[in-house]
Amino acid sequence: MRRLHLIKHSMPVKVPEGPSREWVLGDEGRALSARLGTRLAGEGIVRFVASAEPKARETAEVMAAGLGVPCEVADGLHEQEREGAPFLAAPADFEAVMRDFFARPAERVFGEETADEAHARYAAALERVIAGSGDDGSLAVVSHGTVMALFIARHNRIDPFPLWRSLGLPSSAVLSLPELRLLDVIQTPGA
């Protein structure tokens, strides 16, 4: 069975004074990426496609190199646009904002993009990637938790907030192709 692995990027080095879209992986993030890549070795992945954000692109590059498969970047796979939003250091504060974001998808709750807008952009980009991937083997797309949760939840009629909370750094949500049915969530071993 051909599958789509939607992979949440690995642990970035957080720089509170800089936008999260510019964050990169450190040693821990690269090591976690390699561990998840090793776990995915038997999944038949023949290609990685990544968001242009450094933390996602670097996650994909580490995993693709470990599996010996090609890796490329595609437009539109970036995280929900929130450059103007404040950095919320306390996890409880961030979770409260995200709960509200998912609960009010048509409203600008956090950042410059509503949940509906972020979903529409990400879904269109993902559809282009899937359409261009051919029919051989499984595809891995490395992106971001919020847009992944929106996409998966809407295709599987589940609540996006608990899904979003469950996605580790990194992790892989495994979907069937072409149905996009959620089959499994694979967490990083030992994380």
C-alpha positions, 0 to 999 in steps of 0.5 A: 500500500502506498502511503503519505508520511506527513512529518513534523520537523525536528526540534529547532534551536528556539530564538525568541527574538527571531521569527520561528520561520527562521529557526534551524536545527541544532545537534539534538534536532539532527540526532532526533531526525536521524533516529526517526529516519532510521525508524522509517527505513522499512516504510518504502519512502522513495522521496522527501519533499520539505517546507522551505523553512530551515527546520523542516528542510534540514529535518528532511535532508537528514532523513533523506540522506540516511535513507539514500533518497532524493529530497526537494523543497516545495512552496506552500508547505510552510507553517501557519503565518504568524510572524507578527504574533508574540513569542509565547515561552510558557507551553500552557500559554501557547497551548491555550492560544492554539486551542482557540486557533483550532476552535475558531477556524474562520477568525484571525486568532493568532498571527496573520492567517486563519486556520481556514486560510492556512489549511487552504494554502497547505492543502493546495500545496500538498495536492500539487506535491502528491500529484507530481510524485508518481505512483511508485513508493511512499512519499514523505513530506516534512512540514509543521504541526499546525498545518499538518493537524488542520489537514489530517483532521479535516480529511479524517473528521477528527479534532485537530487540537488533540492531534496537534498536541500529540505530534512530537518533534519529529514525528510522522503521521502515516496516511493512506494514498489516495484516500488520506485516511490516518493509519498511524502516528510514529513518534521518534524512538527514545525521544 
